[in-house]
Amino acid sequence: MPLSYVNPGEVKQVISFSAGNKYKDRFMSMGIVPGRNIKIIDITNAGLIIEVQNTRFALNKGLAHLIQVI
């Protein structure tokens, strides 16, 4: 399921990316890698606020849709 479908407060594990290398490299530089957990902190009109290893990031919904989680 895409990360953009996850509800606030849920923790999901990254399984893959449905994106090209440009975005994969960007995600990996943020610590978003397969096998790592992501917590959804909040969802706004602009996108999602997520937490990865005690660091918070904002992602627009388009980018969040490229991250596949279980």
C-alpha positions in Angstrom: 0.0 0.0 0.0 1.3 3.5 -0.7 2.4 5.6 2.3 -0.1 8.2 1.3 -3.0 5.9 2.4 -1.8 5.4 6.0 -3.6 7.1 8.8 -2.0 9.4 11.4 -0.5 7.5 14.4 0.2 4.3 12.4 3.6 2.8 12.0 4.4 1.0 8.8 7.5 -0.7 7.3 8.9 0.4 4.0 9.0 -2.4 1.5 9.9 -0.7 -1.8 9.7 2.4 -4.0 7.7 2.9 -7.2 10.0 5.7 -8.3 13.1 6.3 -10.4 16.6 6.4 -9.0 16.4 10.2 -8.5 13.6 9.8 -5.9 15.0 6.5 -4.5 18.3 8.3 -3.7 16.4 11.2 -2.1 14.4 8.9 0.1 17.5 6.9 1.1 19.3 10.1 2.0 16.4 10.8 4.4 16.8 7.4 6.0 13.7 6.0 4.2 15.0 2.6 3.2 13.3 -0.8 2.8 12.9 -2.5 6.2 12.7 0.7 8.2 9.6 1.8 10.0 7.9 5.1 9.3 5.4 6.7 11.7 2.7 9.1 10.3 2.6 12.1 12.6 0.0 14.2 10.8 -1.7 14.6 7.4 -2.3 18.1 6.1 -3.7 19.5 2.8 -0.1 19.8 1.5 1.1 16.3 2.5 2.3 14.2 5.4 4.5 14.7 8.4 6.4 11.5 9.0 9.0 10.4 11.6 11.9 8.2 10.6 14.4 7.2 13.4 13.4 10.1 15.6 13.6 12.7 12.8 10.5 14.4 11.3 10.1 15.2 7.6 7.3 16.7 5.5 6.5 14.9 2.3 4.0 16.0 -0.3 1.3 13.5 -1.1 2.8 12.7 -4.5 6.1 11.7 -3.0 4.4 9.8 -0.2 2.5 7.8 -2.9 5.8 6.5 -4.3 6.7 4.8 -1.0 5.2 1.3 -0.6 4.7 0.1 3.0 3.2 -2.9 4.8 
